[in-house]
Structures are given as structure tokens and as C-alpha cells.
Amino acid sequence: MNHASLFTPTTLGPYTLRNRIVMPPLTRSRSSQPGDVPNDLMADYYRQRASAGLIVTEGTQIEPRGQGYAWTPGIHTAEQIEGWKKVTQAVHAEGGVIFAQLWHVGRVSHTSLQPNGDAPVAPSALGTTRVQVFVETGPGAGALADPSAPRALSTAEVKDLVQLYAQAARNALEAGFDGVELHCANGYLVNQFISAHTNQRTDEYGGSLPNRLRFLREITEAVAEVVGAERLGVRFSPLFATTDEARAYLGLVEDDPQQTYVEAVKILEQVGIAYLSLAEADWDGAPELPAAFRQAVRAAFSGRILYAGKYTAERAAAAIEGGWADLAGFGRPFIANPDLPARIANGWPLNPVDPSSMYGGTEIGYIDYPRYQG
């Protein structure tokens, strides 16, 4: 077997995983309209990839204000919960394990995506010009747009959001998910609270690093109470680069990323979550995370650690053998190769991904990628 360390037994909370190959969150924008409802097409897509040790769904907005891109699915209405049941049942029928990624974009949105055309919400009324959102321009048609200027959440609204995360976790359990992952990365809402560049609050949620980490702590504790800490993961995207590419990555490069994220990881350790997911920069030529940071994370966290970001089978196996990773996420390879674990195990060639069908559209470039035919 090729890269045998990727196929050694491991557990994740109460689950025994069939391998250490993870299908990480991958935005595909295929939900049914109106209502952003998961559908049969999505169920087929996830079913095809159920041989992963763990599937984490695409980002799933916890409330209407949490949406930043057209056609992404939600998990806050009865219709959406029923739609997700099709997905979880399809994956479970294949013996797979699937977690829902709970998502709120915060300021990375547009008034056309917000209820009543309101301004997006954020920790502080600071807009961003470093990213674009995707808005619907007609049935099945859309375009990139600059995010709209956000408004700052009141302290009471922040506390209400904590409860919205808890409710989304209840909805995920009702939909049949095995657990949930909190999306705290990539410049979205939780990341906006953590970062000194986007959080200029003067209440208990702003100022000092412990205050900026308070929202993370509260949502993690609230969701753990619902699903159990052993069925909870959290995703971060710590950036250490200071290049133009890094600054363009939603602009959230901390002045001291090691201190910021090691302190955040300590909170997750206190809550006792099952796994930490670290999304590394994935642009061409991006620097790797410093070895000292990987070591500090391993020292601070006793759960499973998942890395993702342009990983090859070789690099993933080396990470696991090196002891600083337990699981490895493969994004684009899983889009194009529904049977990715078998291809890795047998050394079979990989299908190339079609960038033009990545977001939105039909079954083309979604469920029509072939399995390996020897």
C-alpha cells in the first residue's frame, strides 16, 4: 500500500475512522433556490466521496445574515434541515462519517444577500477591499462584487449570535450529522473577532487578546454543550507570511500570529474538543507554517490535529509520520477524484480538477468525475 501511514487506524471522538484522509470544507454553491436548500445532487456528491475517513461539509450559514456567497446552503430552516438529512443518510449508507461546518461570514457579504437588504454585521464597522463576494444577478446567474460596508454588532447581538451557533448545532444533530466544525478561519466572523485588525470594540469582546478570543470561547462552549466536545472541531487559518499574497488573503495577518493562535488553541484544549483543523495558505509559493508553531500547537492541544492546504499524499504521510499531524485534508483532489483514498492507496493517477465548474452550476464538474478504471 502506498503511503501506509495515511491508512493506519485512528479514532476521532467516538468514531473509528477508516483512514486519515479528510475531505475538508469545499464551497460548491449547488444548493436549491429559493431557500438555499441542500438537495439530491449534493447528496450524491457527498455519497460518492464517503470513503474519506472524515467528510466536513462546505461552509453552511447558521442564519440568514451569515451568507456571503449566492447559493451556499444554510442550516437554519426546516427545509434546509430536511435537505441535509438526504446528505447524511447517503454518506452513512456508505459507512462514512460527516460533520457539518457551521459558518458565518460577518462583514464578507453584500446587502443583496442580507435580510431586507441590510448592511452585513461585524465586530466593528470596518469594511474590506481585499476580497470579493458572489451575488446572484438572475436565475442561475451571478457575478463577483465588492462587500458592502458592515455595521457593528451590539454587545447583546453578540450574545444572541452565540445562541444562534448553539441552535445551528441542534439543527445539525437533527439533520443526522455525526458532529460539527466551527469555521473560525479565512477572515470570516469569528476570525474578525480574533483579529486586532478587524476588532476595535471597547466592550468585553474587544481590546485585549483574551477579550478578542471571548467570542470564540463562548461559541465553542455553547456548541460543545449541544453536540458534546468529543464531536466538535474548530478550523483556524493562521498566517505568518507578510507578502502581498498574504495581505490579500482577507487581510488578517496578526502582528504576533503565534501568540494569538496558541492562546486560541489553549481555549479549545480547555473545552476538550475532538480536533483542531489548520488551513494553511494554498497559493503558489506560499510559505509553510513555522516548525516552531506546529510544535507549540502539538504541545498545547491533546486532540486530533488536521492540516489542509495543497497537501499531496507524500506531504501528508510525512506530516503524520513526523508526529505533528493526525489527519490530512485534500481539497481540490477530492473535488476531481471521488475515490481519492483508493487512488492514493494504489498509486493510481488523479483526475485534474476543472476550475470553471468549481462554483455553482449543474452536475457537470460536480458528480460526473469518474472513478478510476484500471
C-alpha positions in Angstrom: 0.0 0.0 0.0 1.3 3.4 -0.9 1.7 6.0 2.0 0.6 3.4 4.6 0.6 6.0 7.4 -2.5 7.5 5.9 -4.3 4.2 6.4 -3.3 3.4 9.9 -6.2 3.1 12.4 -7.2 6.2 14.3 -10.2 7.5 16.2 -11.9 10.9 16.3 -14.0 11.3 19.5 -16.4 8.3 19.4 -15.7 7.4 15.8 -13.2 5.0 14.3 -12.0 6.4 11.0 -11.4 4.2 8.0 -8.3 6.3 7.1 -6.7 9.6 7.9 -7.7 11.2 4.6 -10.2 14.1 5.2 -12.5 15.8 2.7 -12.3 19.4 4.0 -14.9 22.1 3.6 -15.3 23.0 -0.1 -17.7 25.7 -1.2 -19.5 24.4 -4.3 -22.7 26.6 -4.4 -25.1 24.0 -5.6 -28.0 24.4 -3.1 -31.6 24.7 -4.4 -33.2 28.0 -4.8 -35.1 29.7 -3.3 -34.1 28.9 0.3 -30.5 27.7 -0.1 -31.7 24.1 0.5 -29.4 21.0 0.2 -30.7 18.7 -2.5 -30.4 15.3 -4.1 -27.4 16.4 -6.3 -25.5 17.4 -3.1 -26.4 14.1 -1.5 -24.9 12.2 -4.5 -21.8 14.3 -4.4 -21.1 13.6 -0.8 -22.1 9.9 -1.1 -19.5 9.5 -3.9 -16.8 10.7 -1.5 -17.8 8.8 1.6 -14.7 6.7 1.5 -12.9 9.6 3.2 -12.0 9.0 6.8 -14.0 12.1 7.6 -16.1 14.5 5.5 -16.6 18.1 6.6 -19.3 19.8 4.6 -19.0 23.0 2.8 -19.5 26.1 4.9 -23.1 26.2 6.0 -24.5 29.5 7.2 -26.1 29.4 10.7 -28.5 32.3 10.0 -29.6 34.5 7.0 -27.1 37.2 7.9 -24.3 34.6 7.8 -24.3 34.3 4.0 -21.7 35.9 1.8 -22.0 34.0 -1.4 -25.0 33.1 -3.5 -26.4 29.5 -3.5 -24.4 28.3 -0.4 -26.6 26.1 1.8 -27.9 27.1 5.2 -28.8 25.1 8.3 -31.3 27.4 9.9 -34.7 26.5 8.4 -36.8 23.3 8.5 -36.4 22.9 4.7 -32.6 23.1 5.0 -32.5 20.5 7.8 -34.6 18.1 5.7 -32.3 18.7 2.8 -29.2 17.9 4.9 -30.9 14.6 6.0 -30.6 13.4 2.4 -26.9 14.1 2.6 -26.2 12.5 6.0 -28.3 9.4 5.1 -26.4 9.0 1.8 -23.0 9.2 3.5 -24.0 6.9 6.4 -25.3 4.3 3.9 -21.7 4.1 2.6 -20.3 3.8 6.1 -18.9 7.4 6.1 -18.5 9.9 8.9 -19.7 13.5 8.2 -19.5 16.7 10.2 -21.3 20.0 9.3 -19.2 23.1 9.1 -21.1 26.0 10.8 -20.3 29.3 9.1 -21.0 33.0 9.5 -19.2 35.4 7.1 -19.7 38.6 9.1 -18.5 41.5 7.1 -17.7 39.4 4.0 -21.1 39.9 2.5 -23.3 42.2 0.4 -26.6 43.9 1.0 -28.2 41.8 -1.7 -27.5 38.7 0.3 -28.7 40.1 3.6 -32.3 40.1 5.0 -34.2 43.2 3.9 -31.0 44.5 2.1 -29.5 45.5 5.4 -25.8 46.1 6.0 -23.7 43.0 6.9 -22.8 42.6 10.6 -19.3 42.6 12.0 -17.4 43.1 15.3 -16.6 46.7 14.1 -17.8 48.9 11.3 -14.7 48.2 9.2 -15.1 47.2 5.6 -12.7 45.2 3.5 -11.4 45.7 -0.1 -9.3 42.5 0.0 -11.9 40.0 -1.1 -15.0 39.8 -3.3 -18.3 38.1 -2.7 -20.6 36.4 -5.2 -24.1 37.7 -5.7 -27.0 36.4 -7.8 -27.7 38.6 -10.8 -30.6 36.4 -12.2 -31.8 32.8 -12.1 -28.7 30.7 -12.1 -26.5 33.7 -12.9 -24.2 35.6 -10.7 -21.2 37.9 -10.5 -18.4 38.9 -8.2 -19.0 42.1 -6.2 -17.2 44.1 -3.5 -18.5 43.5 0.0 -20.9 46.1 1.4 -19.9 48.3 4.4 -20.8 46.5 7.6 -22.3 47.7 10.8 -21.0 46.9 14.3 -22.9 44.3 16.4 -24.1 45.5 19.8 -23.0 43.5 22.8 -26.5 42.0 23.1 -26.4 40.9 19.5 -23.0 39.2 20.0 -24.6 37.2 22.8 -27.5 36.4 20.6 -25.1 35.1 18.0 -23.6 32.6 20.5 -27.1 31.2 20.8 -27.6 31.1 17.1 -24.4 28.9 16.9 -25.9 26.6 19.5 -29.2 26.4 17.6 -27.4 25.6 14.4 -25.6 22.7 16.2 -29.0 21.4 17.3 -30.2 21.6 13.8 -27.1 19.7 12.6 -27.9 16.9 15.1 -31.5 16.8 13.9 -30.2 16.5 10.3 -28.2 13.5 11.3 -24.6 14.8 11.3 -22.0 13.0 13.3 -20.6 16.3 14.6 -19.9 19.9 13.7 -16.9 22.1 12.9 -16.8 25.8 13.7 -15.5 27.9 10.9 -13.2 30.3 12.7 -10.8 30.9 9.7 -10.3 32.8 6.4 -11.4 36.3 7.6 -15.0 35.4 8.4 -16.9 36.4 11.6 -15.1 34.5 14.3 -11.7 35.5 12.7 -12.9 39.1 12.6 -13.4 39.0 16.4 -10.0 37.4 17.0 -8.0 39.8 14.8 -6.9 43.2 16.2 -7.1 44.5 12.6 -10.9 43.9 12.4 -11.9 44.1 16.1 -11.9 47.7 17.5 -14.6 47.0 20.1 -14.4 48.6 23.6 -16.7 46.2 25.3 -15.9 42.7 26.7 -15.4 41.3 23.2 -12.6 43.7 22.2 -9.3 45.2 23.2 -7.0 42.6 24.9 -6.3 39.2 23.3 -8.4 37.4 25.9 -11.3 39.7 25.1 -10.9 39.2 21.3 -10.9 35.5 22.0 -14.0 35.6 24.1 -16.5 35.1 21.2 -14.5 32.0 20.2 -14.6 30.7 23.7 -18.3 31.3 24.1 -19.4 29.7 20.9 -17.2 26.7 21.4 -18.5 26.1 24.9 -22.1 26.6 23.7 -21.8 24.2 20.8 -19.9 21.7 22.9 -22.9 21.6 25.3 -25.1 20.7 22.4 -23.1 18.1 20.5 -20.5 17.1 23.0 -17.0 18.3 22.9 -15.9 14.9 21.5 -17.9 15.6 18.4 -16.7 19.1 17.8 -13.9 20.6 15.7 -12.6 24.1 15.1 -10.9 25.5 12.0 -8.3 28.3 12.0 -6.1 29.8 9.2 -3.1 31.2 10.9 -1.0 33.3 8.5 2.7 34.0 9.2 3.6 35.4 5.8 3.8 39.2 5.3 3.8 39.1 1.5 1.2 40.8 -0.7 -0.5 37.5 -1.3 -0.9 37.0 2.5 -2.3 40.5 3.0 -4.7 39.8 0.1 -5.9 36.7 2.0 -8.8 38.7 3.6 -6.1 40.9 5.2 -5.9 39.1 8.6 -2.2 38.6 9.3 -1.7 39.2 13.0 1.2 41.1 14.4 2.0 38.1 16.5 0.3 35.1 14.9 2.0 32.5 17.1 0.8 34.1 20.4 -2.7 34.8 19.0 -3.3 31.2 17.8 -1.5 29.3 20.6 -3.7 31.2 23.1 -6.7 30.3 20.9 -5.7 26.7 20.9 -5.4 26.7 24.7 -9.1 27.6 24.9 -10.0 24.7 22.6 -7.9 22.4 24.8 -9.8 23.6 27.9 -13.2 22.9 26.2 -11.9 19.5 25.2 -12.8 19.5 21.5 -12.1 16.5 19.3 -10.0 18.1 16.7 -8.3 21.3 15.5 -8.2 22.0 11.8 -5.4 24.3 10.5 -5.9 25.6 7.0 -2.5 26.6 5.5 -2.0 29.2 2.8 -2.5 27.5 -0.6 -1.4 29.9 -3.2 1.6 29.0 -5.4 4.8 29.6 -3.5 3.1 30.2 -0.1 5.4 29.6 2.9 4.7 26.7 5.2 3.8 27.3 8.8 6.9 27.5 11.0 8.0 24.3 12.7 8.0 26.1 16.0 4.3 26.9 15.6 3.5 23.3 14.7 5.4 22.2 17.8 3.7 24.7 20.0 0.2 23.6 18.8 1.0 20.0 19.4 2.2 20.8 22.9 -0.9 22.9 23.7 -3.5 20.5 22.2 -4.2 16.9 23.1 -6.9 16.2 20.5 -6.5 15.3 16.8 -4.8 17.8 14.6 -5.8 18.2 10.9 -3.8 20.1 8.4 -5.0 21.1 4.9 -3.7 23.3 2.1 -2.2 21.9 -1.1 -1.2 18.7 0.6 0.0 15.8 -1.6 -0.1 12.2 -0.4 3.6 12.4 0.2 3.5 15.5 2.2 0.5 14.3 4.2 2.2 11.0 5.1 5.3 12.8 6.2 3.3 15.1 8.4 1.7 12.1 10.1 4.9 10.2 10.4 6.5 13.4 11.8 4.0 13.4 14.6 2.7 16.9 14.1 -0.5 15.9 12.2 -3.0 13.2 12.8 -5.2 13.8 9.8 -4.7 15.5 6.4 -7.3 17.3 4.2 -7.3 17.1 0.4 -9.5 19.8 -1.2 -9.2 20.1 -5.0 -8.1 16.4 -5.3 -11.3 15.3 -3.6 -13.4 17.5 -6.0 -12.0 15.7 -9.0 -11.5 12.3 -7.5 -14.5 10.8 -5.7 -12.4 7.7 -5.0 -9.3 9.6 -3.7 -8.4 7.2 -0.9 -8.3 4.2 -3.2 -6.2 6.2 -5.7 -3.7 7.2 -3.0 -3.5 3.6 -1.6 -2.9 2.1 -5.0 -0.8 4.8 -6.6 -3.4 5.4 -9.3 -3.2 8.7 -11.3 -5.5 11.6 -10.3 -8.1 13.3 -12.4 -7.4 17.0 -12.9 -9.8 19.5 -11.5 -11.9 21.8 -13.8 -11.7 25.3 -12.3 -14.6 26.6 -14.5 -17.2 24.3 -12.7 -16.0 24.8 -9.2 -18.8 27.1 -8.0 -22.4 26.9 -9.0 -23.8 25.1 -12.0 -25.2 21.6 -12.5 -23.9 18.1 -12.2 -21.2 18.9 -14.7 -17.9 19.2 -12.8 -19.7 18.1 -9.6 -20.8 14.5 -9.7 -19.5 13.4 -13.1 -15.8 13.0 -12.3 -15.0 9.3 -13.0 -13.7 6.7 -10.6 -10.5 5.0 -11.6 -10.9 2.5 -14.3 -7.9 0.2 -14.3 
